[in-house]
Amino acid sequence: MSLSPFDDLPVHQIAEPIRHVATSDRNFYDRFYFNCHTPDGDLFLVMGMGVYPNLGVTDAFAVINDRRSHTVVRASRELGDRADLSVGPFRIEVLEGLRRLRFVLEANEWGLDFDLTWDGFDPAHLEPRHLDRSFGRVVIDTSRFAQTGSWSGVLHSAGRTYEVAPDRWQGSRDRSWGVRPIGEPEPPGIHGTQMLPGFFWIYAPFRAGDRAMYFVTQERPDGERILEEASFVRSFASGGGEPAPIGRPEHELTFIEGTREIERAVLRFGDFEVRVTPLLRMHVGIGTGYGFDADWRHGMYQGALVVQGKTWDLTTQAGQDAMYGLVDSVARFDLPDGTTGFGLFEYLVLGPYPRYGFESW
């Protein structure tokens, strides 16, 4: 059945029920992303939920890093009603659009569950359109809005209970939709005749004083920009408003020797310089579906309903060696006026990027 309660709202964009999107591209997706952390960076929780209308799948995940372990709970089911924001033990409730949401992971055998409510710190803002092509084909065409905020509720992890209060537990979130590579790998065709040029990515939303700041750049190995933004948004308490651009985003990165992990960074928003210190690095792609696991990718068909969990012991060499790829860090952001903020520092340096000494894959 194609109809859902959403069809009773005047929100249609094409002459189809909401279940159907305007493109037949298999890679169309519609996704939530959230993170939750304390300023000291001793615990980092990331969670998400995605809908893939042309693959007939919806899935969700949560991953937590407490410096000792990397634990994932994930679920996938066949897509029915798009108004149903639940996947097995996961559930999202939109309490007040663009401001308050609730994310629940019910108790399960893997020792990670929570009931958390998000409250936006600043107005959600629409980032620049993200468009990229390979051999003429659109591989990324997405819209995304972002927001910083705080959390309240309760979190259980590894036998411990955390009372989550908004004066200490912060985070950021985004909602994105459009086309990007998802699901089972496609036959490569001409794309298999040469290596991709590489993928250089920095994304940093954080709170500092009475404003949130947003930095993003995707670059080719030669520095050509595919996407960029540097802006700030006043908090709701300070009046909110539209994002204010503050110059071209620039970066100076210092990597841990012999790795592609960043030890510290300087981000420039035009003439405005912010020093970044990662506090806790999480390899968010491992186990969650971001394309680093052959058996579980966002949108991949797993069956009518599948729920799984897995833990990597980060105190062992084997556990540490399993961590690679996309990094989400809790980070401290030091501003020129002495203000200190906290938030997300996300990055991926894949393939060559000569500026920082990476000459090959």
C-alpha positions as CSV (number, residue, x, y, z in Angstrom):
1,M,0.0,0.0,0.0
2,S,1.4,3.4,-1.0
3,L,-0.6,5.7,1.2
4,S,0.6,6.9,4.7
5,P,-0.6,9.5,7.2
6,F,1.9,11.9,5.6
7,D,-0.4,11.9,2.6
8,D,-3.1,13.7,4.6
9,L,-0.7,16.7,4.9
10,P,-0.2,19.3,2.0
11,V,3.5,18.3,1.6
12,H,3.5,16.6,-1.8
13,Q,6.2,17.6,-4.3
14,I,5.2,15.3,-7.2
15,A,2.0,13.7,-8.5
16,E,2.6,10.6,-6.4
17,P,2.0,9.5,-2.8
18,I,4.7,10.4,-0.3
19,R,6.0,6.8,-0.5
20,H,7.4,7.6,-4.0
21,V,10.2,10.1,-4.7
22,A,10.8,12.1,-7.9
23,T,13.8,10.1,-9.1
24,S,14.1,6.4,-9.9
25,D,17.8,6.6,-8.8
26,R,18.4,3.6,-6.5
27,N,20.7,5.8,-4.4
28,F,18.0,8.2,-3.1
29,Y,18.0,8.4,0.7
30,D,16.5,10.4,3.5
31,R,18.4,10.3,6.8
32,F,18.8,11.5,10.4
33,Y,22.2,11.9,12.1
34,F,22.8,12.8,15.8
35,N,25.7,12.8,18.2
36,C,25.8,13.2,22.0
37,H,28.9,13.9,24.2
38,T,30.1,15.5,27.3
39,P,32.7,18.4,27.1
40,D,35.5,16.3,28.5
41,G,35.1,13.8,25.7
42,D,35.0,10.7,27.9
43,L,32.0,9.2,26.1
44,F,30.7,9.7,22.5
45,L,27.4,8.4,21.2
46,V,26.4,8.7,17.5
47,M,23.1,7.5,16.2
48,G,21.2,7.6,12.9
49,M,18.2,6.4,10.9
50,G,17.7,6.3,7.2
51,V,15.0,5.6,4.6
52,Y,15.8,4.3,1.1
53,P,12.6,4.4,-0.9
54,N,13.9,2.9,-4.1
55,L,15.6,0.1,-2.3
56,G,12.6,-0.7,-0.1
57,V,14.7,-0.5,3.1
58,T,14.9,1.5,6.3
59,D,17.7,1.1,8.9
60,A,19.1,2.6,12.1
61,F,22.2,2.4,14.2
62,A,23.8,3.6,17.4
63,V,27.5,3.4,18.2
64,I,29.2,4.4,21.4
65,N,32.9,4.8,22.3
66,D,34.1,5.1,25.9
67,R,37.8,4.9,25.1
68,R,37.8,1.2,26.1
69,S,35.3,-0.2,23.5
70,H,33.4,0.5,20.3
71,T,29.9,-0.9,20.5
72,V,27.3,-0.9,17.7
73,V,23.7,-1.8,17.8
74,R,22.0,-1.8,14.3
75,A,18.7,-2.8,12.8
76,S,17.3,-3.0,9.3
77,R,13.8,-3.8,8.0
78,E,11.7,-3.7,4.8
79,L,10.3,-0.2,4.2
80,G,6.5,0.1,4.5
81,D,4.9,3.3,5.7
82,R,7.4,6.2,5.6
83,A,5.5,7.8,8.5
84,D,6.7,4.9,10.7
85,L,10.0,6.2,12.2
86,S,10.9,2.9,13.9
87,V,13.3,0.1,13.1
88,G,13.2,-2.8,15.5
89,P,14.3,-1.4,18.9
90,F,15.0,2.1,17.5
91,R,12.4,4.9,17.4
92,I,12.5,8.6,16.5
93,E,9.7,11.1,17.4
94,V,9.6,14.6,16.0
95,L,8.2,16.6,19.0
96,E,8.6,20.0,17.4
97,G,9.9,20.3,13.9
98,L,13.4,21.8,13.6
99,R,13.8,22.1,17.4
100,R,12.9,19.1,19.6
101,L,13.1,15.4,18.8
102,R,13.2,12.1,20.8
103,F,15.5,9.2,20.0
104,V,14.9,5.8,21.7
105,L,16.9,2.6,21.6
106,E,15.1,0.0,23.7
107,A,16.9,-2.4,26.0
108,N,18.6,-5.2,24.2
109,E,21.2,-7.9,24.6
110,W,24.2,-5.7,23.7
111,G,24.1,-3.4,26.7
112,L,23.5,-0.1,24.9
113,D,20.1,1.6,25.2
114,F,18.8,5.1,25.8
115,D,15.8,7.4,25.8
116,L,17.1,10.9,24.8
117,T,15.4,14.2,23.9
118,W,17.1,16.7,21.7
119,D,16.6,20.5,22.2
120,G,18.1,22.8,19.5
121,F,20.5,25.5,20.7
122,D,20.3,27.5,17.4
123,P,17.9,27.5,14.5
124,A,18.5,24.7,12.0
125,H,20.1,26.0,8.9
126,L,20.2,24.8,5.3
127,E,23.8,24.1,4.2
128,P,25.0,24.7,0.6
129,R,23.8,22.1,-2.0
130,H,26.2,19.2,-2.4
131,L,26.7,18.1,-6.0
132,D,29.4,15.8,-7.4
133,R,29.8,13.8,-10.6
134,S,31.9,10.8,-11.8
135,F,32.2,10.3,-15.6
136,G,29.1,12.5,-16.0
137,R,26.9,10.6,-13.6
138,V,25.6,12.4,-10.5
139,V,27.0,10.4,-7.5
140,I,26.1,13.0,-4.9
141,D,23.2,15.5,-5.0
142,T,22.0,16.3,-1.5
143,S,20.5,18.9,0.7
144,R,21.2,19.0,4.4
145,F,20.3,21.1,7.4
146,A,22.4,21.2,10.5
147,Q,21.9,22.3,14.1
148,T,23.7,22.2,17.5
149,G,21.9,21.4,20.7
150,S,21.7,19.6,24.0
151,W,20.3,16.3,25.4
152,S,18.2,15.2,28.3
153,G,17.2,11.7,29.4
154,V,18.9,8.4,30.4
155,L,21.6,6.4,28.7
156,H,22.7,2.8,29.7
157,S,26.1,1.5,28.4
158,A,28.4,-1.3,29.5
159,G,26.5,-1.8,32.8
160,R,26.6,1.9,33.7
161,T,23.7,4.4,33.9
162,Y,24.2,8.0,32.8
163,E,21.6,10.7,33.8
164,V,21.8,12.9,30.7
165,A,21.2,16.6,31.5
166,P,21.3,19.6,29.0
167,D,23.8,21.6,31.0
168,R,26.5,19.0,30.3
169,W,25.4,16.7,27.4
170,Q,25.7,18.5,24.0
171,G,25.9,17.5,20.4
172,S,25.0,18.3,16.8
173,R,22.6,16.8,14.3
174,D,21.8,16.9,10.6
175,R,19.0,15.9,8.3
176,S,20.1,15.1,4.7
177,W,18.3,13.7,1.7
178,G,19.0,13.2,-2.0
179,V,21.4,10.9,-3.9
180,R,24.6,9.4,-2.6
181,P,26.1,5.9,-2.9
182,I,24.2,3.4,-0.7
183,G,23.1,-0.2,-0.6
184,E,24.8,-3.1,-2.2
185,P,27.8,-2.2,-4.5
186,E,26.8,-1.5,-8.1
187,P,28.7,-3.0,-11.1
188,P,31.5,-0.5,-11.6
189,G,31.3,-0.2,-15.4
190,I,33.6,2.7,-16.6
191,H,34.1,3.7,-13.0
192,G,36.3,0.6,-12.5
193,T,38.7,1.7,-15.2
194,Q,40.5,4.2,-13.0
195,M,40.8,5.1,-9.4
196,L,38.7,7.8,-7.8
197,P,40.6,11.0,-7.4
198,G,40.3,10.8,-3.7
199,F,38.0,12.3,-1.0
200,F,39.1,15.0,1.4
201,W,36.5,16.1,3.9
202,I,36.3,18.3,7.0
203,Y,33.0,19.0,8.8
204,A,32.9,20.9,12.1
205,P,29.7,22.1,13.8
206,F,30.3,23.4,17.3
207,R,28.9,25.7,20.0
208,A,30.9,28.6,21.4
209,G,29.4,31.3,23.6
210,D,26.0,32.5,22.3
211,R,26.5,31.1,18.8
212,A,27.0,27.9,16.8
213,M,29.7,27.8,14.1
214,Y,29.8,25.6,11.0
215,F,32.8,24.7,8.9
216,V,32.7,22.3,5.9
217,T,34.9,21.6,2.9
218,Q,35.2,18.7,0.4
219,E,38.2,19.0,-1.9
220,R,39.9,17.2,-4.8
221,P,43.6,16.2,-4.3
222,D,44.6,19.5,-6.1
223,G,42.5,21.6,-3.7
224,E,39.5,22.2,-6.0
225,R,36.4,22.7,-3.8
226,I,33.3,20.6,-4.3
227,L,31.5,22.0,-1.2
228,E,32.4,24.7,1.3
229,E,30.8,26.8,4.0
230,A,32.0,28.9,7.0
231,S,29.2,30.6,9.0
232,F,27.8,31.2,12.4
233,V,24.2,31.2,13.7
234,R,23.0,33.0,16.9
235,S,21.4,30.8,19.6
236,F,17.7,30.9,20.1
237,A,18.4,32.7,23.4
238,S,20.3,35.4,21.5
239,G,17.6,35.9,18.9
240,G,18.5,33.2,16.4
241,G,18.2,34.3,12.8
242,E,19.8,33.3,9.5
243,P,23.4,32.0,9.2
244,A,26.0,34.7,8.7
245,P,28.8,33.8,6.3
246,I,32.2,34.7,7.7
247,G,34.7,34.1,4.9
248,R,36.2,31.2,3.0
249,P,36.9,28.1,5.0
250,E,40.6,27.3,5.2
251,H,42.6,24.7,7.2
252,E,46.0,23.8,8.6
253,L,46.1,20.2,9.8
254,T,48.8,18.3,11.9
255,F,48.5,14.5,11.5
256,I,49.7,11.9,13.9
257,E,52.9,10.6,12.4
258,G,52.4,7.6,10.1
259,T,48.6,7.9,10.1
260,R,45.8,9.9,8.5
261,E,44.4,10.8,11.9
262,I,44.5,14.5,12.9
263,E,46.4,15.5,16.1
264,R,45.3,19.1,16.0
265,A,44.0,21.7,13.5
266,V,43.6,25.3,12.8
267,L,40.4,26.2,11.0
268,R,40.0,29.7,9.5
269,F,36.6,31.3,8.9
270,G,37.9,34.1,6.7
271,D,40.1,36.2,9.1
272,F,38.7,34.3,12.1
273,E,41.0,31.5,13.4
274,V,39.8,28.6,15.6
275,R,42.2,26.1,17.1
276,V,40.9,22.5,17.3
277,T,42.0,19.8,19.7
278,P,40.4,16.3,19.2
279,L,39.5,14.8,22.5
280,L,38.0,11.4,21.6
281,R,38.2,9.9,18.1
282,M,35.5,7.5,17.0
283,H,35.8,5.6,13.7
284,V,32.1,6.1,13.1
285,G,32.0,4.0,9.9
286,I,32.9,0.7,11.5
287,G,29.8,-1.4,12.0
288,T,27.3,1.3,11.3
289,G,26.8,1.1,7.6
290,Y,28.8,4.0,6.1
291,G,30.4,1.7,3.5
292,F,33.3,0.2,5.4
293,D,31.7,-3.2,6.1
294,A,30.9,-5.5,3.3
295,D,28.0,-7.1,5.1
296,W,26.2,-4.0,6.4
297,R,25.8,-0.8,4.4
298,H,23.1,1.8,4.6
299,G,20.2,0.7,2.5
300,M,21.5,-2.8,2.0
301,Y,18.7,-5.4,2.1
302,Q,19.0,-7.6,5.2
303,G,15.6,-9.2,5.4
304,A,12.1,-8.4,6.8
305,L,13.7,-7.4,10.1
306,V,17.3,-7.9,11.4
307,V,18.8,-6.6,14.6
308,Q,22.4,-7.0,15.4
309,G,25.1,-5.8,17.8
310,K,28.9,-6.0,18.1
311,T,31.7,-4.8,20.3
312,W,35.3,-4.1,19.5
313,D,37.7,-4.1,22.4
314,L,39.9,-1.0,22.0
315,T,42.3,-2.0,24.7
316,T,43.6,-4.7,22.3
317,Q,45.8,-4.4,19.2
318,A,43.2,-6.3,17.2
319,G,40.4,-3.9,18.2
320,Q,42.6,-0.8,17.4
321,D,43.6,-2.2,14.1
322,A,39.9,-2.6,13.1
323,M,39.3,1.1,13.4
324,Y,39.9,3.1,10.2
325,G,38.2,5.5,7.7
326,L,35.7,8.2,8.6
327,V,36.5,9.9,12.0
328,D,34.0,11.7,14.2
329,S,35.8,13.4,17.1
330,V,34.6,15.2,20.1
331,A,36.7,18.3,20.0
332,R,37.6,21.5,21.9
333,F,37.5,24.7,19.8
334,D,39.5,27.6,21.1
335,L,38.5,31.0,19.7
336,P,40.7,34.1,19.4
337,D,38.7,36.0,22.1
338,G,39.4,33.3,24.7
339,T,36.0,31.6,24.3
340,T,36.1,27.8,24.3
341,G,33.5,25.7,22.6
342,F,32.9,22.0,22.1
343,G,31.4,20.0,19.2
344,L,32.1,17.6,16.3
345,F,35.3,17.5,14.3
346,E,34.7,15.0,11.4
347,Y,37.2,14.2,8.7
348,L,38.2,11.7,6.1
349,V,41.4,11.8,4.0
350,L,41.0,9.1,1.4
351,G,43.5,8.8,-1.5
352,P,46.2,11.3,-2.4
353,Y,46.3,14.8,-1.0
354,P,49.8,16.2,-1.7
355,R,49.4,19.3,0.5
356,Y,49.7,17.1,3.6
357,G,52.1,14.6,2.2
358,F,49.7,11.9,1.0
359,E,50.9,11.0,-2.5
360,S,48.9,7.8,-3.1
361,W,46.2,5.5,-1.8
